[in-house]
Structure formats: structure tokens, C-alpha cells
Amino acid sequence: MSQKTKIKGPQLKYTIKSSVGEFYFNCADRFSDQICQIDADSDKAESYSSVKKRSTRAALELQRRGITDQDVVVLFTRVTLDYIIPILGCFYLGTKVGTLDTSLSMRQIAQVLHLVAPTMVFVEKDYVVMIEESLRNARVNADIIVFGQSVKYSTLDDFLKPHPKEEKFKPPKVKDGDAESSLSHSSQFSKHCSFSLVSISSKASNSTLRKIYSQAGFTCDCILYSASFSRIVSLILMTCAFLSGGQRVFYSAIEAENILSIIQKYKVTHYYLTPMMSYKLTKFEKFQDYDISSLECVLLSGSPISRGQFETLTHRFKESTVISAYGLKEAGLVTIFDPKKDYKFTTKKVGSSGKLIAGISAKIVDLETHKLLGPNEIGEICIKSPTIMKGYYNADSSTAFDREGYLKTGDVGYFDNDECFFIVDRVNNLFKGSSGHISPTAIETVLLEHLFVKEAAVFGVPVNEEEGEAPAACVVLEKDSTVTEDEIKNFVAERVPDQQQLKGGVKFVDKLPTTPSGKVMREEIKSTFLDSSEVKKV
């Protein structure tokens, strides 16, 4: 295969006709005696029966307060055992529900609230003042419900009181498979300043979220992750856990020793791992002191890692299968390797995010001309899927799709002759150098291989109109390290072409700002770098 082409995943067969709300409700009923979720920070656990009871009460109270499938409910909180309760309650009712990342600024929050005009906002008590002001700035009148204690507003506890109808409650039946396609799963703030509206309640999408994940061997007994519901991966992983009555373990820890302790303590079988955390784990000297024999699968998602890092990671987790996946909030899971069927690819195609799942079709287009590309040609990934979003809620979505109806993902990558996908970077992360586009992620993967580099963020800084931008980096070093800026520059220079060398400079910092899900806030870091008097301007 060498011609310019579009490719497709396996045919998707619709076999499930229940709504998303019915799916989660029925799973919670089926696995009632098993543990559903564990907060590793507090060491508290909750069973499926408790989750079902509390979410049912939440749904009934939402109904009593007039919430219907025409309303929007927003959450603004960190992940706790309570977090999932109003989300499931909304799923049961077909109510549109979304979550906001707690790292957003007040201006960004107000922008989103103005666009989606929620009827109700569930907010953690520490963020009440921020939400109050954001609602005022957005000129939105919404009921505020507090996670925790409050004398001013209703609390989640008010939603969890016994209800006479709770024993007989069942989520409403779906008359039309696509009738609920406007249901919005949790979405994060994007350049569109809104929520993506995804058809997760349609027949097709139910099949993808359940049957396909199950076929891919992606059910699990105990899954560990830190991502909030503002990322699509949380919905995917929750679905995988509910499929088999598995446990979801979540945490706020950021150090390798804490993660390994959690895996050992709760006998985690599946671990969702961010690229940045992968480097922390592989560099951790006491890795072998922990019993992680329960771990069956390590799932990588997010920015790419180098071949060397992937091989080091597979050596560390030598008793586990290490696979990569690719998904986005506008469409859900897009590519993954089946641990059983695609084993030859998981070891051979280092750095690949897998093959298209059922129901997905894709193409790669040139970043400038938008012309169709073929295998091993790098461009923007565009996809079609029954689970793709219907649009950005109350926002212009016309530029999100091309003329053929393909979603422009904003991700740069390619597929090879075996139709295995490789993700390079985000389109909006790329910057123009003297010889074309430069991927900061490619340089970051090199930096993170340095023994004394703990964290790194790369971005472009202005040179001149002819040369465009040059790569620069902010770096967090390991404790007591004496590495110099020149040593870091030389380390990179020995491993990358001239265009990717750190000619824009290097700055050592104590910490990199990140979102709650661990994504580096690159623009904020770049602004700090350029504003710093200690940094030479290029």
C-alpha cells in the first residue's frame, strides 16, 4: 500500500440498544456486591450497590428540581468518591453533563458558562467563590450545589437523602437510538471555549464504548488512573471497569514511589500511564522494591514517547503488556492494539498508538494544502465515526469538519503500511522554524531521557521573520543535580537535527504548571520564560 488513501477499521455491528444511563445502571445492579471505586488518597472504597443507590437518589432529586434532558449540568471539582454520583444521575436522565478542569482561569470558566448556560453547577466547596464570580461574569443564573458543607447553598448530601421511589427507579427507555445523541459526555475547555457534544447514547456509540472495548481485551479487575472527567480517557476507563465489575482506583500522587505503593496495595491489574509519569517511573531507583506482579496491562496515552523510553518502560514492566492508545474527547477511543490479536505489533511497532477500532475511518492530510496523503507521510489526522461529536455546544463547529465530513482532530501523525498509527504532536503545539514545522514533543522526549531531567517543556521563541522560531525549554532537574544549561543543550544537540537544537535557551525551574490531569501548560510556561529577566532573548 503506497497510494494516497483513506483507511477503515473493522465493521461496526450494532448489538446494544440500551442508553448509556441504562448501561451503567444495569452494571451497578449486576455487580452490586463488588467494589466500584477506591480513593487511594483517603483509602476509602465504595461498592457498586452504594454507587447505584446514591446516583439513583441524585437522579430523583435532579428530577424533583426540574432537571430534564433539555438541561445542562456542569461540575467543577477534583476527583473524589462523590464526583461520579451526579454524573451518573445525569446519564440516567439523559441530561447533558460536562466537567470543567480546575486549572482553568476565571475568565475561561466564565466563557464556557456563558456559552453552555448550565441550569445547575456542582462545585467543590474550595471553588465556590470562583464559580460565583464566574457565573456573574457570564451573566448566567444557575443553581449552585456544593460538594461538602455549605450554609448558603444546597449540598450533595441534600441529593442523597432516601427517596420513596428509589427502589423502583429505572433510567428512562430510549425510543430512538439517535434521540439521545445530543447527550454531552464530560468535556474539557478547548479553543472553542465550549463542550463537545458527543453521541455517546446512540446505538453505535454504545457498541463502541462497550462491545469494542471488551473485544479489545480491555475489561479489567482493577484500573488505576488520575485523570479527571474533563478528559475522554476517564469515560473510557470507567466503561471498561463497569463492563466487568472492576474497581477504579484514583489518586492525586505525582511521585513514582506513591504510584508503585498504590499498585502494590490494591493489586492493580491495569494502569493508565501518562508519558511524563513514565519517565519518573523508569528513573526511580527503588522500582524493584515493590511487588507489582498483579499488573497485567500498562496503557500509554497522550503525547508520544521515544523508542528508547518505550523499551525501557517495557523492561521495567516486564511481566505486563505495555500498549499505547489514541483517543480524543470529540470521538472517544480511535486506535489501540488488541493485546491478544496484535501482539506482534505491540513489540514490533514501538511508538505506535495501535490500529483503528471498529467503526472508525481515517485519513491523513497535508498541514498546508490539506491534500490526501499516503502511508508514512506526516499530516493532520482526520476521522469519521458514529461516536463523533455532533458539534461544540452553542458554538460554531463549521471549521471542525472538512468538506467530506471528517473531523479535523488537530493531531499530527501518520499510519504505516500495516495501518498502524503513530502520533507526532498537536497541530497547535507545532511552531515554524527555519526549515519547516518543529514538534516540541519530539524534543521533550529527548530531554526526558537525560538521567537528571525530571520534567521538561519545549516551545518556540521568536528569532526573526526569516528564521521563524527557535526551540527553547524550561527544565525541572532531579534533586541536588548540578547539570548546567550547556550540558543540557549539548545532550540534545547530540541526538537531534540542527533545527531541533535548543538555540532559544534553557531555563531551570522548580516546577512546571500542569492541569489536574497532568498536561503541561505550555503557553503559560512560554510566557514566563519570555518575561524572565534572567533569560536572554534570542
C-alpha positions as CSV (number, residue, x, y, z in Angstrom):
1,M,0.0,0.0,0.0
2,S,1.7,3.2,-1.2
3,Q,-1.1,5.3,-2.8
4,K,-2.9,8.2,-1.2
5,T,-5.7,6.6,0.6
6,K,-8.3,6.5,3.4
7,I,-8.4,3.6,5.7
8,K,-11.1,1.9,7.8
9,G,-11.3,-0.1,11.0
10,P,-13.4,-3.3,11.2
11,Q,-17.1,-3.1,10.5
12,L,-19.1,-2.0,13.5
13,K,-22.2,-4.1,14.3
14,Y,-24.9,-2.6,16.4
15,T,-25.9,-5.1,19.0
16,I,-26.7,-2.9,22.1
17,K,-29.8,-0.8,22.2
18,S,-29.8,0.5,25.7
19,S,-28.8,4.0,26.7
20,V,-25.6,4.9,28.4
21,G,-27.6,5.5,31.6
22,E,-29.2,2.1,31.4
23,F,-25.8,0.5,30.8
24,Y,-24.1,2.0,33.9
25,F,-27.3,1.4,36.0
26,N,-27.6,-2.2,35.0
27,C,-23.9,-2.9,35.5
28,A,-24.1,-1.4,39.0
29,D,-27.0,-3.6,39.7
30,R,-25.3,-6.7,38.3
31,F,-22.1,-6.2,40.3
32,S,-23.7,-4.8,43.4
33,D,-21.5,-6.6,46.0
34,Q,-18.2,-5.7,44.3
35,I,-16.0,-2.7,44.9
36,C,-16.7,0.0,42.3
37,Q,-14.3,2.8,43.3
38,I,-11.4,3.5,45.6
39,D,-9.9,6.8,46.6
40,A,-6.3,5.9,47.2
41,D,-5.6,9.3,49.0
42,S,-8.1,8.5,51.7
43,D,-8.1,4.7,51.4
44,K,-11.9,4.8,51.2
45,A,-13.8,2.4,49.0
46,E,-17.4,2.2,47.7
47,S,-19.4,-0.7,46.3
48,Y,-21.4,-0.8,43.1
49,S,-24.6,-1.1,45.1
50,S,-23.7,2.1,47.0
51,V,-22.9,3.9,43.8
52,K,-26.2,2.8,42.3
53,K,-28.2,3.9,45.4
54,R,-26.5,7.3,45.7
55,S,-26.7,8.1,41.9
56,T,-30.4,7.0,41.8
57,R,-31.2,9.4,44.6
58,A,-29.3,12.1,42.8
59,A,-31.3,11.4,39.6
60,L,-34.6,11.6,41.5
61,E,-33.6,14.8,43.2
62,L,-32.5,16.3,39.9
63,Q,-35.9,15.3,38.5
64,R,-37.6,16.9,41.5
65,R,-35.8,20.1,40.9
66,G,-37.0,20.2,37.3
67,I,-33.9,18.9,35.5
68,T,-34.7,17.2,32.2
69,D,-32.8,16.1,29.1
70,Q,-33.0,19.6,27.8
71,D,-30.8,21.0,30.6
72,V,-27.1,21.3,31.1
73,V,-25.4,20.4,34.3
74,V,-21.7,21.3,35.0
75,L,-19.2,20.0,37.5
76,F,-16.2,21.9,38.9
77,T,-14.3,19.7,41.4
78,R,-11.4,17.4,41.9
79,V,-11.9,13.7,41.7
80,T,-13.4,12.1,44.8
81,L,-15.8,9.3,45.6
82,D,-18.7,11.8,45.2
83,Y,-17.6,13.0,41.8
84,I,-19.2,10.3,39.8
85,I,-22.6,10.4,41.6
86,P,-24.2,13.5,39.9
87,I,-22.6,12.5,36.6
88,L,-24.3,9.1,36.7
89,G,-27.5,10.7,37.8
90,C,-27.4,12.9,34.7
91,F,-26.6,9.9,32.5
92,Y,-29.7,8.1,33.9
93,L,-31.9,11.1,32.9
94,G,-30.3,11.8,29.5
95,T,-29.2,15.2,30.9
96,K,-26.3,16.9,29.2
97,V,-23.4,16.9,31.7
98,G,-19.9,18.2,31.4
99,T,-17.0,18.9,33.7
100,L,-14.5,21.8,33.8
101,D,-10.9,21.4,34.5
102,T,-10.0,23.1,37.9
103,S,-6.8,24.6,36.3
104,L,-8.9,27.0,34.2
105,S,-8.8,30.7,34.8
106,M,-11.8,32.6,35.9
107,R,-12.0,34.2,32.5
108,Q,-12.0,30.8,30.8
109,I,-14.6,29.4,33.2
110,A,-16.9,32.4,32.5
111,Q,-16.5,31.9,28.7
112,V,-17.7,28.3,28.9
113,L,-20.5,29.1,31.3
114,H,-21.7,31.9,29.1
115,L,-21.9,29.5,26.1
116,V,-23.4,26.4,27.7
117,A,-25.7,28.3,30.1
118,P,-26.0,25.5,32.7
119,T,-29.1,25.1,34.8
120,M,-27.1,23.7,37.7
121,V,-23.4,23.7,38.8
122,F,-22.0,21.1,41.2
123,V,-18.9,22.7,42.8
124,E,-16.3,21.7,45.4
125,K,-16.5,23.9,48.4
126,D,-13.0,25.3,47.9
127,Y,-14.1,26.7,44.5
128,V,-17.5,28.2,45.4
129,V,-16.3,31.8,45.3
130,M,-14.6,31.3,41.9
131,I,-17.8,29.8,40.4
132,E,-20.0,32.5,41.9
133,E,-17.9,35.2,40.3
134,S,-17.6,33.3,37.0
135,L,-21.4,32.9,36.8
136,R,-21.8,36.7,37.5
137,N,-19.3,37.5,34.7
138,A,-21.0,35.1,32.4
139,R,-24.4,36.5,33.3
140,V,-25.8,33.1,33.9
141,N,-28.3,32.2,36.6
142,A,-27.6,28.7,37.7
143,D,-28.3,26.7,40.9
144,I,-25.1,26.0,42.8
145,I,-24.8,22.6,44.6
146,V,-21.8,22.2,46.9
147,F,-19.6,19.1,47.4
148,G,-19.1,19.5,51.2
149,Q,-20.7,21.7,53.8
150,S,-22.4,25.0,53.0
151,V,-24.8,27.3,54.8
152,K,-25.6,29.3,51.7
153,Y,-26.3,26.6,49.1
154,S,-27.7,23.1,48.8
155,T,-25.2,20.4,49.1
156,L,-24.7,17.0,47.5
157,D,-25.9,15.5,50.8
158,D,-29.3,17.1,50.1
159,F,-29.5,15.0,46.9
160,L,-28.6,11.8,48.7
161,K,-31.5,11.5,51.2
162,P,-33.7,8.4,51.0
163,H,-36.4,8.7,48.4
164,P,-39.7,6.6,48.4
165,K,-39.3,5.8,44.6
166,E,-35.6,4.8,44.7
167,E,-36.3,1.0,44.8
168,K,-38.4,1.1,41.7
169,F,-36.4,3.7,39.7
170,K,-35.0,2.7,36.3
171,P,-33.5,5.1,33.7
172,P,-36.0,6.0,31.0
173,K,-36.0,3.8,27.9
174,V,-34.6,5.2,24.7
175,K,-37.3,5.2,22.0
176,D,-34.9,6.2,19.2
177,G,-31.2,5.1,19.1
178,D,-30.2,8.6,18.0
179,A,-32.6,10.6,20.0
180,E,-30.1,11.0,22.8
181,S,-27.2,11.8,20.5
182,S,-27.2,15.3,21.9
183,L,-26.1,14.0,25.4
184,S,-22.8,15.5,26.2
185,H,-20.2,13.5,28.0
186,S,-17.7,15.3,30.1
187,S,-15.5,17.5,28.0
188,Q,-12.7,19.9,28.7
189,F,-12.2,23.5,27.8
190,S,-10.9,23.8,24.3
191,K,-10.0,26.5,21.8
192,H,-13.7,26.6,21.0
193,C,-14.5,27.6,24.6
194,S,-17.2,25.0,24.9
195,F,-18.2,21.4,25.5
196,S,-18.1,18.9,22.7
197,L,-21.4,17.3,22.1
198,V,-20.9,13.6,21.6
199,S,-23.4,10.9,20.7
200,I,-22.4,8.6,23.5
201,S,-26.0,7.5,23.9
202,S,-26.6,6.3,20.3
203,K,-26.7,2.6,19.5
204,A,-23.4,2.9,17.6
205,S,-21.6,4.6,20.3
206,N,-22.8,2.2,23.0
207,S,-21.5,-0.6,20.9
208,T,-18.1,1.1,20.6
209,L,-17.8,2.0,24.2
210,R,-18.7,-1.4,25.4
211,K,-18.6,-4.2,22.9
212,I,-15.5,-3.0,21.1
213,Y,-13.5,-2.3,24.3
214,S,-14.5,-5.7,25.5
215,Q,-13.4,-7.3,22.2
216,A,-10.1,-5.5,22.5
217,G,-9.5,-7.3,25.8
218,F,-9.9,-4.0,27.6
219,T,-12.1,-5.1,30.6
220,C,-10.2,-5.1,33.9
221,D,-10.4,-6.1,37.5
222,C,-8.7,-3.1,39.0
223,I,-7.7,0.0,37.0
224,L,-5.6,2.9,38.3
225,Y,-5.6,6.4,36.8
226,S,-5.5,10.0,37.9
227,A,-7.4,11.8,35.0
228,S,-10.5,13.8,35.8
229,F,-13.7,13.5,33.8
230,S,-12.6,16.6,31.8
231,R,-10.6,14.0,29.7
232,I,-12.3,11.4,27.5
233,V,-10.0,8.7,28.9
234,S,-11.9,8.8,32.2
235,L,-15.2,7.9,30.5
236,I,-13.4,5.1,28.5
237,L,-11.7,3.6,31.6
238,M,-14.9,3.9,33.7
239,T,-16.7,2.0,30.9
240,C,-14.0,-0.7,30.9
241,A,-14.3,-1.1,34.7
242,F,-18.2,-1.3,34.6
243,L,-18.0,-3.9,31.8
244,S,-16.6,-6.5,34.2
245,G,-17.4,-5.1,37.6
246,G,-13.9,-3.9,38.1
247,Q,-12.5,-1.4,40.5
248,R,-11.5,2.1,39.6
249,V,-8.7,3.5,41.8
250,F,-7.8,7.1,41.5
251,Y,-5.2,9.3,43.2
252,S,-3.5,12.7,43.3
253,A,0.0,11.4,43.9
254,I,2.7,12.6,41.5
255,E,5.8,10.7,42.7
256,A,6.8,7.2,41.5
257,E,7.0,5.7,44.9
258,N,3.4,6.6,45.7
259,I,2.2,5.1,42.4
260,L,4.0,1.9,43.0
261,S,2.8,1.7,46.5
262,I,-0.8,2.0,45.3
263,I,-0.3,-0.7,42.6
264,Q,1.1,-3.0,45.3
265,K,-1.5,-2.2,47.9
266,Y,-4.6,-2.5,45.8
267,K,-3.3,-5.2,43.4
268,V,-3.9,-3.1,40.4
269,T,-4.3,-5.0,37.1
270,H,-4.5,-2.1,34.6
271,Y,-2.6,1.2,34.9
272,Y,-3.3,4.2,32.7
273,L,0.1,6.0,32.4
274,T,0.9,9.5,31.2
275,P,4.2,9.9,29.3
276,M,5.6,12.3,31.9
277,M,4.9,9.7,34.7
278,S,6.6,7.0,32.6
279,Y,9.9,8.8,32.8
280,K,9.5,9.2,36.6
281,L,8.9,5.5,37.0
282,T,11.7,4.3,34.7
283,K,14.2,6.6,36.6
284,F,13.1,5.6,40.1
285,E,16.0,3.7,41.7
286,K,13.8,1.6,44.1
287,F,11.4,0.3,41.5
288,Q,12.3,-3.3,42.2
289,D,11.4,-2.9,45.9
290,Y,7.7,-3.0,45.1
291,D,5.5,-6.0,44.2
292,I,3.6,-5.1,41.1
293,S,3.0,-8.7,39.9
294,S,-0.7,-8.1,39.8
295,L,-0.3,-5.7,36.9
296,E,-1.4,-7.2,33.6
297,C,-1.5,-4.1,31.3
298,V,0.0,-0.7,31.2
299,L,-1.8,1.7,28.9
300,L,0.0,4.8,27.5
301,S,-1.9,7.7,26.1
302,G,-1.2,11.3,25.5
303,S,2.0,12.7,23.9
304,P,4.4,10.3,22.2
305,I,7.5,8.8,23.9
306,S,10.8,7.8,22.3
307,R,11.6,4.3,21.2
308,G,14.3,4.1,23.9
309,Q,11.8,5.2,26.6
310,F,9.2,2.6,25.4
311,E,11.8,-0.1,25.5
312,T,12.9,0.9,29.0
313,L,9.3,1.0,30.1
314,T,8.6,-2.5,28.8
315,H,11.7,-3.7,30.6
316,R,10.5,-2.2,33.9
317,F,7.1,-3.7,33.5
318,K,8.4,-6.9,32.0
319,E,5.6,-9.0,33.4
320,S,2.9,-6.7,32.0
321,T,1.8,-5.9,28.5
322,V,2.6,-2.3,27.6
323,I,0.4,-0.8,24.9
324,S,-0.4,2.7,23.5
325,A,-3.8,4.1,22.5
326,Y,-5.1,7.2,20.9
327,G,-8.4,9.0,21.5
328,L,-9.9,12.4,21.8
329,K,-12.8,14.0,23.6
330,E,-14.7,14.7,20.4
331,A,-14.8,11.0,19.4
332,G,-13.7,8.7,22.2
333,L,-11.2,5.9,21.5
334,V,-9.8,5.9,18.0
335,T,-6.8,3.5,17.9
336,I,-5.5,0.7,20.2
337,F,-3.7,-2.6,19.8
338,D,-5.6,-5.7,20.8
339,P,-3.3,-7.3,23.4
340,K,-4.1,-10.7,22.0
341,K,-4.6,-10.3,18.3
342,D,-2.0,-7.6,17.7
343,Y,0.8,-8.9,20.0
344,K,3.3,-8.9,17.1
345,F,2.7,-5.2,16.6
346,T,3.0,-4.2,20.2
347,T,6.6,-5.4,20.3
348,K,7.5,-4.6,16.7
349,K,5.7,-1.2,16.2
350,V,7.4,0.7,19.0
351,G,5.8,4.1,19.4
352,S,2.6,3.2,17.6
353,S,-0.8,4.0,19.1
354,G,-2.4,1.0,17.5
355,K,-4.9,0.3,14.7
356,L,-8.3,1.8,14.1
357,I,-11.1,0.3,16.2
358,A,-14.4,-0.8,14.7
359,G,-16.5,1.9,13.1
360,I,-13.6,4.4,12.5
361,S,-12.4,5.6,9.2
362,A,-9.4,7.9,8.9
363,K,-7.2,9.9,6.5
364,I,-4.1,12.0,6.8
365,V,-4.0,15.4,5.1
366,D,-1.2,17.8,4.4
367,L,-0.9,20.6,7.0
368,E,-0.7,23.3,4.4
369,T,-2.6,22.1,1.3
370,H,-5.0,19.7,3.0
371,K,-4.4,17.2,0.2
372,L,-4.7,13.5,0.9
373,L,-1.5,11.8,2.0
374,G,-0.5,8.1,2.0
375,P,1.4,5.7,4.3
376,N,4.3,7.1,6.2
377,E,3.5,10.7,5.3
378,I,3.0,13.1,8.2
379,G,0.0,15.3,8.3
380,E,-3.2,16.1,10.3
381,I,-5.3,13.1,11.3
382,C,-9.0,13.3,10.2
383,I,-11.6,10.8,11.2
384,K,-15.2,9.7,10.8
385,S,-17.1,7.7,13.4
386,P,-20.6,7.0,14.6
387,T,-19.4,8.2,18.0
388,I,-18.1,11.5,16.8
389,M,-19.4,14.7,18.3
390,K,-22.4,16.4,16.8
391,G,-20.7,19.7,17.4
392,Y,-19.4,22.1,20.0
393,Y,-22.3,23.0,22.3
394,N,-23.7,26.5,21.4
395,A,-20.6,27.3,19.5
396,D,-19.6,27.4,15.8
397,S,-18.5,23.9,14.7
398,S,-18.2,24.7,11.0
399,T,-14.4,24.6,11.0
400,A,-14.2,21.4,13.0
401,F,-15.1,19.3,10.0
402,D,-13.8,19.2,6.4
403,R,-16.0,19.1,3.2
404,E,-16.2,15.3,3.4
405,G,-17.5,15.4,7.0
406,Y,-14.2,14.2,8.5
407,L,-13.4,15.6,12.0
408,K,-10.1,17.5,12.0
409,T,-8.6,16.2,15.1
410,G,-5.8,18.8,15.5
411,D,-3.3,15.9,15.9
412,V,-0.3,15.4,13.7
413,G,0.7,11.8,12.8
414,Y,0.8,9.1,10.1
415,F,0.0,5.4,9.5
416,D,2.4,2.9,8.1
417,N,2.0,0.1,5.5
418,D,0.3,-2.1,8.2
419,E,-2.2,0.6,9.0
420,C,-0.6,1.2,12.4
421,F,-0.9,4.8,13.6
422,F,1.8,7.0,15.0
423,I,1.0,10.3,16.8
424,V,3.6,13.0,16.4
425,D,2.2,16.1,18.2
426,R,-0.7,18.5,18.3
427,V,-1.1,20.9,15.4
428,N,-1.3,23.9,17.8
429,N,1.9,22.8,19.5
430,L,4.0,23.0,16.3
431,F,6.0,26.1,15.6
432,K,7.7,27.3,12.4
433,G,11.5,27.1,12.3
434,S,13.9,27.9,9.5
435,S,13.3,24.6,7.7
436,G,9.6,23.9,8.5
437,H,7.4,22.8,11.4
438,I,9.1,21.8,14.6
439,S,7.5,19.4,17.1
440,P,8.2,20.3,20.8
441,T,7.1,16.9,21.9
442,A,9.9,15.3,19.9
443,I,12.5,17.4,21.7
444,E,10.9,16.8,25.1
445,T,11.2,13.1,24.7
446,V,14.9,13.5,24.2
447,L,15.3,15.8,27.2
448,L,13.4,13.4,29.5
449,E,15.9,10.7,28.6
450,H,18.5,12.6,30.5
451,L,19.2,11.0,33.8
452,F,18.9,14.2,35.8
453,V,15.9,15.8,34.0
454,K,12.7,15.3,35.9
455,E,10.3,17.3,33.8
456,A,10.6,19.4,30.6
457,A,8.5,21.7,28.4
458,V,9.7,22.9,25.0
459,F,8.3,25.8,22.9
460,G,9.3,28.2,20.2
461,V,10.7,31.7,20.9
462,P,11.0,34.4,18.2
463,V,14.2,34.8,16.2
464,N,13.2,36.9,13.1
465,E,10.7,36.8,10.3
466,E,13.1,34.7,8.0
467,E,14.1,32.1,10.6
468,G,10.8,31.9,12.5
469,E,11.1,30.5,16.0
470,A,13.9,28.5,17.7
471,P,13.3,25.8,20.3
472,A,13.6,26.8,24.0
473,A,13.0,24.7,27.1
474,C,12.1,25.0,30.8
475,V,13.5,22.1,32.7
476,V,13.0,20.7,36.2
477,L,16.1,18.8,37.4
478,E,16.3,16.0,39.9
479,K,17.1,17.0,43.5
480,D,20.7,18.0,44.1
481,S,21.6,17.9,40.4
482,T,24.4,20.2,39.2
483,V,23.7,19.9,35.5
484,T,24.3,23.1,33.6
485,E,22.4,24.8,30.7
486,D,25.2,24.0,28.3
487,E,25.2,20.3,29.3
488,I,21.5,20.1,28.6
489,K,22.0,21.8,25.2
490,N,24.8,19.5,24.3
491,F,22.9,16.4,25.3
492,V,20.0,17.4,23.0
493,A,22.4,18.5,20.2
494,E,24.0,15.1,20.0
495,R,20.6,13.5,19.4
496,V,18.6,15.8,17.2
497,P,19.0,17.6,13.8
498,D,20.2,21.2,13.8
499,Q,16.6,22.7,13.6
500,Q,15.6,20.9,16.8
501,Q,18.5,22.1,18.9
502,L,17.8,24.4,21.9
503,K,19.0,27.6,20.3
504,G,16.3,29.6,22.1
505,G,17.8,28.8,25.5
506,V,17.2,26.7,28.6
507,K,15.8,27.8,31.9
508,F,15.8,25.7,35.1
509,V,12.7,25.9,37.2
510,D,11.4,24.3,40.4
511,K,8.1,23.2,39.0
512,L,6.1,23.2,35.7
513,P,2.5,24.2,35.9
514,T,0.1,21.4,34.8
515,T,-3.6,20.7,34.6
516,P,-5.1,18.3,37.2
517,S,-4.8,15.6,34.6
518,G,-1.1,16.2,34.3
519,K,-0.9,18.1,31.0
520,V,1.9,20.7,30.9
521,M,0.5,24.2,30.4
522,R,2.9,25.1,27.6
523,E,1.7,28.6,26.9
524,E,1.9,29.7,30.5
525,I,5.5,28.3,30.7
526,K,6.5,30.1,27.5
527,S,5.1,33.4,28.8
528,T,7.1,33.0,32.0
529,F,10.2,32.2,30.0
530,L,9.9,35.2,27.8
531,D,9.1,37.6,30.6
532,S,12.0,36.4,32.7
533,S,14.9,38.9,33.0
534,E,17.3,36.0,33.6
535,V,16.7,34.6,30.1
536,K,18.5,36.0,27.1
537,K,16.1,36.9,24.3
538,V,17.0,35.3,21.0
